[in-house]
Amino acid sequence: MKITEPTLGAPCWVELGTSDVDAATVYYREVFGWSAETDPRSEAGGYTVMSLGAAPVAAVTPLYTPGQPTAWTVSFATRDTDALAAAVAEAGGKQLLAPRDIFDVGRFAVVADPEGAVFSLWQARSFPGATLFNAPGSLGWVELATRDAERARAFYPRVFGWTVTAHDRYTRWGIDGAEFGGMRPLDERNPDDRPTHWLPYFAVEDVDATAARAIESGGMLLGPPTDVPGGPRIAMIRDPQGAVFGIHSAVDEG
C-alpha cells in the first residue's frame, strides 16, 4: 500500500464487529500493541477506537444487528457519502445502511458490491479515519475475494475511479497508480459457502513472529506464513471470536 494518508477513494478505516469487545481489545493489544478507548456516550453503542501510540488505526464494535457476522469491515474515503452510495446502487450494488451522520465526526453508509462483498463509505468531518498506514501495526493492504473478477473490475473503477493492474490470478487496485489493495478469486479451492468479502492486511515487522504471537494469544493460523512471488511475506489469521485478517511484511508495502 503506497498511500500513506487518508485519500479519497482509498481505504481509510477498518472496523471489527465482534461478539466480545473486551476480549478482542485484549487480543489485538497482544498481537499489535494497540491501545483501546471506548466512547462513553450511550449513543455510541460501545464504539472502541484502537490506537498505535497516538495514531488511531482501527475500531472494535459490538454486533449491532441479529445475524451480523464477526468480521472486519473496510471503509473507503469519499467526499460525498450520499452520492457515492447512490453510485453503488446504480452500478449494481446495494445500500445496506443508508447514509447517516455519526455525531460531528463524519457521514457513513454500509453498502455491498454486486456479488455481496460488504464495505463502508466514510465522509470525514472532524475524524479522517486512520492516520497511520503501512507502518508496523497499521493497515497496509486490503483484498477483495470474489467469484466474479470481471464484474468487480467493472464495478469498482466505475464507482471509485480506481486504476486496475490485472495479472493472471491477481488484480491490484490503485488511485492514480498508487496501489492500496488487490483482488483474488474464490475458486474451487474455497468452500462453496464462503461469501465474497473484503479482507484487511496489517503491516508487521516480522510475519513469523507476529503469527506465533497471534496463536499464543488464542488465534488460529489459517496457513503457514508464505512468501508471495514478487511480493511480501504474508499470513492469514482467525482471531478467537472468528474474525479473519491478514498480516504482511511492512518493508514490502504489500
N, C-alpha and C positions, 0 to 999 in steps of 0.2 A: 504494500500500500504506500504509494508515493505522496498521497495527500496528507499533510501534517497539521491541518487546522480545519475547523468546520467550513465546508464548501458546498454551495448549492448543488443539489443532485447527488451528492455523495453520502455515504453513511456517516451519521453524526452522533449516534447514541445507540446503546443496546440495553434492553431490559429483560430480566429474568422473572417470569411469573412462576411461583413455586408454592408447594403445599406447606413449606416450613421456612418462613423468612429467617427466623433466628438461626436455625441450623445452616441455612445457606450462607448467611453472612459470616459465620464461623468458618465454614468450609473454604470460601473464596479468600478470606483473610489468610488462612493457612497456605493456600496454593499460590496466591499472587501478592499477598501483603496488603490487601485492600483494607481500609477502614470504613465503618458504616455510620451513617447519620440518618435517623428516621424523622420524617416531617411530623411534628407533634400535632398538627391540625387534624381534627377528626375527618374533615372533608378530604384529606389527602389519602385516607384509607390505608395507612401504614407504609406509604411510599418511602423507600430507603435508598439514599444515594450512596454509592460506593466510590471511594476516592483513593488515589495513589499519591501520598503526600497531600498537597493542596489541590491537586487536579482531579475533578470528577471524571470517572471513566465508565460508569455503568450504574444500573439501578436494580434493586430487588424488590418485588412486589408480591402481595398475596394473590391467590387466584380469585378473580373478581366475579366470574360467572360459572354456573354449573357446566361441567364438561370441558372447561378450559384446560388444555394440556400443560403440564410442567415443561416449560421450554423457554429458550431465548428468542426475543423478537428484535429485529434490526429496524432502526429508524433512519430515514433519509431526509436531508435538509431541503426545505423548499421556501421560496419567497411567499407563496400563497397556497396554504393547505386546501382551501375550498376549491380553487381552480385545478389543483393537481389531483385531488380526489375525484373531481368530475372527469378529468382526462383519463384516469384509471378506468372508470366505468365506460367511457366512450371507446377505449381501446380493448374492451372485452373483459376487464377485471370487475371486482365488486367492492363496494363500500361495506365494511363490517361494523364500523363505528363511525358515525357521522362526525364531521369536523366540529370541534368544541374548544373553548378556551380553557386552559389549565391555569387558574389564578391569573397572575400577570406575567407568567414565565414564557408562555407560548401558546400556539394553537396546534391541535393534534387531531389525527384521524388514523383509523386502522383500516387497511384495505387488503385485498388479495389479488394476485395476478390471475390470468385465465385458467391456469392449472391448479389454483388454490393455495399457492405459497403466500403466507401472510407476512405483511410488513407494515411499518408505520410511516407517517409523514409528520414532520416537525417544522413548524414555522416559528423561529426563535423570536422572542421578545427580550426579556431580561436574562434568559438562560439559553446559551447557544448549543448545549449538549456537551459532549466530551471536549476537553481542552488539551488532551494528550493523545497522540496516535503513534503507533509503531515503536514506541519505547517499551522496554520490558514491563509487562503487567498491564498494557493498554491494548485497545483494539488495533489489529494490524491488517485484517483481511475479512471480507465477507464472501460467502459462497452459496450460490443457488444450486440445489439439487432438483432436477426436473426430468420428466419423461418426454417432454416435447421441447427440445432445444431450439428448433426453428421458430416455434411460436414465441418463445421467450426472447429470442434475438430480434423479433419484430416488435414485441410489446415494450420492452424496457427502453430502447432507444427512442421510440415514439413518445413515451411518457416523460422520460428524463433527459433525452438528448445525449445518452451515453455513447461513447466510442466503443467499438467492438473489435477485438482481435481474436479470430477463431482459429483453432488448431484441430487436429483430428478428433480428440476426445475432450478438449478443454477450451473454454471461451473465457477471455479476460474482458472485464468491463473497465471503462475509464471515463474521466471528464477531460476533454481536450487532450487526450492521450495520457494523462496521469492516472495510472491504474490503481484501483482500490479493491477489486474483487473479481470473482470468476464464476463459472458455471460448469457443473459436471452432470453427466447423465445418470438417471436412475434406471439401470438396465437389469438384465437377467440375474445379475449378482446381488440384487437387492430384493427383499421380500415384496410381494405384490401389494401388501397393505401399507407399505411405507409411503407416507404422503410427501408431496413436493414441499420444500421448505428452504428457508434461509438459515445459514449457519455462521455464527461469528467465530473468527480465529483471533486469539490473543497472542501478541508477540512475547517471547520469553528469551532469556539469555541462554538457557540450556534446556532443550526439549526433553532429553532423557531424565535429567534431574527433576524437572517440573512434573513430568509424567509420574515418576516414582513418588513424589510428594502428593500428587493428586490421589494416587492409590492408597498411600498410607493414611490419608485424611478421610477415606471412606468412599472414594470414587472408583470407577471401573475403566480400565483402558480397553478401547474397542478394537485395538490392533496395535502391533508394536510400532514404536517410532520409526518413521520411514523417510529416506531421502528422496525428494521429488526430483526427477531428472531435469537439470537446468534450473532448479528452484530450491526452496528451503527444506529443512528437515521439519517434519510435521508429526502430530499425533492427534487422535480424537479420543475424547474422554466423556464418560457419563457421570454426572455428579450424583451424590447419594439420594437425591429426590427424583432422578431420572432425566434431567436436562442434559443435552449433549452440546459440547462446544469443542473447538479445535485450538491447538497451540501451534506456533511456528517459530523458527529461529529468527530473532529480531534482526540480525545482521543482513539477512537476505531481503527484508522488506516484502515478503510474500511473492 
